[in-house]
Amino acid sequence: MAPSITNSKCVLVTGATSGIGRALALAIAALPSHPKVIGVGRRKDRLAGLKESGLDIEEFDVNADKDGMKAFVERVVGKYPEIDTLVLAAGVQREVHFKKEIDIDAIATEMHVNYFSILTMISFFMPHLLKTAASGQPCLIAPVTSGLAYIPAPWIANYSASKAALHSLCSSLRVQLEDSNIGVVEISPPLVESELHDAEGTTEALSKFWMPLDEYTKQTIEGLQKGDDVVASGMAKNAYEKFEQPKEEMIREMGRRAATHSK
Ligand SMILES: NC(=O)c1ccc[n+]([C@@H]2O[C@H](COP(=O)([O-])OP(=O)(O)OC[C@H]3O[C@@H](n4cnc5c(N)ncnc54)[C@H](OP(=O)(O)O)[C@@H]3O)[C@@H](O)[C@H]2O)c1
């Protein structure tokens, strides 16, 4: 079990300018525990809207290099030394058709935003989170994956691969951080109402099938309050329970063996 979000005092949310990240940021800020919420994104008008709703805001492009990411983390930790929770929802989605021309730069950016920037951000936050957790304040790292991490959608092949990588990272990180008072919660949405599919022009077709954002947000906040290690809904929940949950004990066992060898 992870620490409940109700223990969080200061929550940084990436992808807070629209869709799932925005809805979670606002719902977390409205919890009875009233944590401070810092919304992160690129679009200034959307950030201004969050500020009007009472959130703190930080403009940042997560498609940054290592030095840019390090400077961002140092800046926000300096400004908000009470940060104990990361909700990492920034993400992009692009179609890839291998029988047509492939835009390798777009694929690299998608992998960077959806996977490597999250790994880098977590790595640079880690000394701060370890110190915070050691002082007795529970911490949470909550990356947003996808049901497509478990069953890839072939037309968004690289997106699915980036989410599979992020899911794998969550499972390993959770084992590495056992006994540290830092919980790793994988938030795994099914198809949900958002702007994610606007870039591909598939929003209208998908809107006939997606889970309404309000319903999704309610379910996810309940999971975060309970302290579930994986907060999955709909198809993502079914696929996680069928294909991935059975592996989690084996991953923990591998972690225990590695810990024994390294003693
Ligand atoms: N909606 C779904 O069906 C679904 C299903 C499974 C998983 N997910 C995942 O849920 C997460 C949220 O997606 P969503 O559906 O809510 O999509 P969305 O409405 O398009 O929101 C994406 C968010 O990511 C931010 N973002 C994208 N690139 C960024 C960059 N380079 N730097 C900083 N922020 C960036 C955007 O902010 P700015 O443009 O302001 O920077 C925006 O706030 C994503 O990780 C997505 O993969 C979504």
PDBQT file of the ligand as one rigid body, heavy atoms in Angstrom, charges set to zero:
ROOT
HETATM    1  N1  LIG A 301      -7.116  10.691 -22.281  1.00  0.00    +0.000 N 
HETATM    2  C1  LIG A 301      -6.854   9.419 -22.429  1.00  0.00    +0.000 C 
HETATM    3  O1  LIG A 301      -7.605   8.682 -23.083  1.00  0.00    +0.000 OA
HETATM    4  C2  LIG A 301      -5.648   8.818 -21.767  1.00  0.00    +0.000 A 
HETATM    5  C3  LIG A 301      -5.604   7.422 -21.616  1.00  0.00    +0.000 A 
HETATM    6  C4  LIG A 301      -4.505   6.865 -21.000  1.00  0.00    +0.000 A 
HETATM    7  C5  LIG A 301      -3.481   7.666 -20.534  1.00  0.00    +0.000 A 
HETATM    8  N2  LIG A 301      -3.541   9.007 -20.708  1.00  0.00    +0.000 N 
HETATM    9  C6  LIG A 301      -2.427   9.813 -20.200  1.00  0.00    +0.000 C 
HETATM   10  O2  LIG A 301      -2.914  10.803 -19.316  1.00  0.00    +0.000 OA
HETATM   11  C7  LIG A 301      -2.005  11.901 -19.307  1.00  0.00    +0.000 C 
HETATM   12  C8  LIG A 301      -2.800  13.185 -19.502  1.00  0.00    +0.000 C 
HETATM   13  O3  LIG A 301      -3.316  13.191 -20.817  1.00  0.00    +0.000 OA
HETATM   14  P1  LIG A 301      -4.732  13.835 -21.192  1.00  0.00    +0.000 P 
HETATM   15  O4  LIG A 301      -5.532  12.775 -21.783  1.00  0.00    +0.000 OA
HETATM   16  O5  LIG A 301      -5.254  14.614 -20.073  1.00  0.00    +0.000 OA
HETATM   17  O6  LIG A 301      -4.264  14.760 -22.424  1.00  0.00    +0.000 OA
HETATM   18  P2  LIG A 301      -4.282  16.332 -22.656  1.00  0.00    +0.000 P 
HETATM   19  O7  LIG A 301      -5.602  16.921 -22.329  1.00  0.00    +0.000 OA
HETATM   20  O8  LIG A 301      -3.756  16.499 -24.048  1.00  0.00    +0.000 OA
HETATM   21  O9  LIG A 301      -3.205  16.878 -21.608  1.00  0.00    +0.000 OA
HETATM   22  C9  LIG A 301      -1.836  16.703 -21.810  1.00  0.00    +0.000 C 
HETATM   23  C10 LIG A 301      -1.085  17.589 -20.826  1.00  0.00    +0.000 C 
HETATM   24  O10 LIG A 301       0.319  17.365 -21.012  1.00  0.00    +0.000 OA
HETATM   25  C11 LIG A 301       0.972  18.604 -21.063  1.00  0.00    +0.000 C 
HETATM   26  N3  LIG A 301       2.174  18.515 -21.905  1.00  0.00    +0.000 N 
HETATM   27  C12 LIG A 301       2.311  17.906 -23.104  1.00  0.00    +0.000 A 
HETATM   28  N4  LIG A 301       3.545  18.103 -23.576  1.00  0.00    +0.000 NA
HETATM   29  C13 LIG A 301       4.199  18.858 -22.642  1.00  0.00    +0.000 A 
HETATM   30  C14 LIG A 301       5.500  19.406 -22.564  1.00  0.00    +0.000 A 
HETATM   31  N5  LIG A 301       6.408  19.234 -23.526  1.00  0.00    +0.000 N 
HETATM   32  N6  LIG A 301       5.835  20.128 -21.466  1.00  0.00    +0.000 NA
HETATM   33  C15 LIG A 301       4.937  20.319 -20.469  1.00  0.00    +0.000 A 
HETATM   34  N7  LIG A 301       3.691  19.829 -20.482  1.00  0.00    +0.000 NA
HETATM   35  C16 LIG A 301       3.328  19.109 -21.569  1.00  0.00    +0.000 A 
HETATM   36  C17 LIG A 301      -0.044  19.567 -21.660  1.00  0.00    +0.000 C 
HETATM   37  O11 LIG A 301       0.251  20.892 -21.227  1.00  0.00    +0.000 OA
HETATM   38  P3  LIG A 301       0.737  22.105 -22.153  1.00  0.00    +0.000 P 
HETATM   39  O12 LIG A 301       0.296  21.829 -23.563  1.00  0.00    +0.000 OA
HETATM   40  O13 LIG A 301       0.136  23.329 -21.546  1.00  0.00    +0.000 OA
HETATM   41  O14 LIG A 301       2.217  22.083 -21.980  1.00  0.00    +0.000 OA
HETATM   42  C18 LIG A 301      -1.327  19.071 -21.043  1.00  0.00    +0.000 C 
HETATM   43  O15 LIG A 301      -1.523  19.676 -19.784  1.00  0.00    +0.000 OA
HETATM   44  C19 LIG A 301      -0.995  11.652 -20.420  1.00  0.00    +0.000 C 
HETATM   45  O16 LIG A 301       0.197  11.120 -19.852  1.00  0.00    +0.000 OA
HETATM   46  C20 LIG A 301      -1.679  10.585 -21.272  1.00  0.00    +0.000 C 
HETATM   47  O17 LIG A 301      -0.772   9.780 -21.959  1.00  0.00    +0.000 OA
HETATM   48  C21 LIG A 301      -4.608   9.606 -21.306  1.00  0.00    +0.000 A 
ENDROOT
TORSDOF 0
